[in-house]
Amino acid sequence: MKTMKIIIAYPFVILIAALLINVFIIGMNPHVLAMPSLETIRAIVISGVLLVINHTWLMTTTELTRARFRMFSTPEEWAASETNPEDCSREGIIELKRQHDTHLNNTENIIYYIFLSIAFIFISPPVLAAQILIIGYAVSRLMYSYSFLAGKDGMRGLFMTLSLLLLYCMACYLALGLVL
């Protein structure tokens, strides 16, 4: 029962933290639509490169897991290997699922990041805030991937929370600026 309450409260706590960060640390001003500054473009580029590295790392470790446990992606690969999915070890199945879950979680979260960060850079946010939120998100996703793959649950939770906080900060900044 306590766990259920924590799960329900979790996004609201992050939302409140994001609101407080925007109001008291970043500072809220009405949006000014403008071409992004060179500094915010740099932040997007750095973030993009880090996220491509993360994707490449996940893609590579997934294939290494398949190779290590002699698991294949397609029916054609299985047929050519003259083995069956039923021959896979339980450990291999669990490790491949970990790879897939890490990749899926990153993909799900990056979709929102893309929309928010692109809108965010066009409304003239403070440059330092934009750099921290945009690059910080990519770094937190890299650390999330590492901790998920390494089985470090506490660390995974920390970086999941940090990446969500950074997303919520961008979303709140965008939303609050509409009503100022």
N, C-alpha and C positions, 0 to 999 in steps of 0.2 A: 504494500500500500504506500509506504514512504517513497519507494522507487518510482511509482506512478506519479506521485505529486511532484517529484523532482523533474521527471521527464516533461510534465505539463508546464511547469514553471520555467524550465530552461530557456526556451526562446524569448519569453517575456523579460527575463533577467538580462539577457543579451541585448534586447531591444532598449530597455531602460538605460543600460550602460552606454549604448550607442548614442542615445539621445543626450545623455549627460556629457559625453565626449564632444559631441557637436556643439552644444550650447556653451560649455565652460572651457573647452580646450581649443577646438578648431575655430569656433565663433561663427555665427550665422549671419549671412547677409543675403539680400535678395539676389536671385540669379541674374547674371549678366551673360547673355549668349555671346560667345566670341570664339575665334579660332583658338585652339589649345596653344599654350605656351610651349616653347621648345623643351623646357624642363619636364612638362607633363607628357609630352610625346616621348621623351627619353624614358620616362618611367613606364609607359605602356610598352615600349620596345624591350626594355629590360625584363619586364614581367612576362611578355610574350616568349622571349628566349628561355626564361626559367621554366615556363609552363611546357614549352616544347621539349626541353631537357627532361622534365618530369614524365611527359608522355613517352618519350623515347626510352627512358629508364624502365617504365612499367611495361612497355611493349617487349623490350629485350628480356626482362626478368620473367615475363610470362612465357616466352619462347624457350628460355633456358630451363624453366620448370617443366615444360612439356618434354624437352629433350631428356632431362634427367630422369623422368619417370616414364619415358616412352609413351607419351600421350599425343594425340593428334587432333587437328581442328576439323577436318572434313571426312566424310565417308570414304572419299577417294584415297586420302592419306592412310586411313585405317586399313583399307583393302590392300594397298601397296605394301604396308608393313607386315601383313599377314598376322596381325594381332587384333584383338577385340577390346572395346572399351571395358568389358567385364573383367579383363585381365589386369586392369590398373590397380595399383595398391591403394589402400585407404588413405595412406599418407599423401600420395600423389594427388588424389582427388581433393583432399583438404587443402593442400598447398596451391593447387590450380584455382580453387574457389577463392582463396585469399587474394591471389593475383587479380582475378576477375572482379572481386568486390572492391579492391583498391582502385582499379581502373574505372569501374562504373561510378564509384563515389566521386572521384575527381571529375569525371565527365559531367555528372549531374550538377555539381557545384560551379563548374567553369561557365556553364551556359548563363547563369545569373550574373556572374562576374563580368562577362563580356558586355552584356547590355548595360549594367550599371556603370562600369568604368568608362565606356564610350560616352554615355550621357554626361557623366561626371566631369570629364575633361573639357567639355564644351560649355560649361556654365561657370567658368573662371573660379575654381576653388583655390584656396591658398596653396601655393606650390608645394610647400613642405608637407602639408596634409595630404595632398594628392600623391606625392612620392611615397609617403609612409603607407597610405592605404593601398595603393596600387602594387607597389613592389612587395610590401609586407604580405599581401594576399598570396602572391606567387611563392614567396619563401615559406609561408605557413603551409601551403599545399605540398611543397617538396618535403617538408618535415613531417607532415601528416602521412605521406606515402611511405617515407622511411619507417616511421613508427608502426604503421599498419603492417608492413612487410616483416618488420623485426619482431612483431608480437608484443610491442610495448604499449599496452592499453592506456596507462595513465598519460603517457606522452601523446598518444594518438588523440585522446580526449582533449588535452590541452591545445593541440594544434587545430583540431576541429573547431573548438570554441574560438580560438584566435581568428581563424579564417572566416567564421560566421560573424564575429564582431566587426571585422573589417568590411565585410559585405553590408552588414546592417548600418555601419557608419555611412557608407556611400549612399545607401537607400534613404536613410533618414535625412542626410544632407540635401539630397535631391527633393524629397517630399517637403521638408520644412521650408526650403527656399521658394517653393511654389506659393506658400501662404504668407510670406513676408512682404 
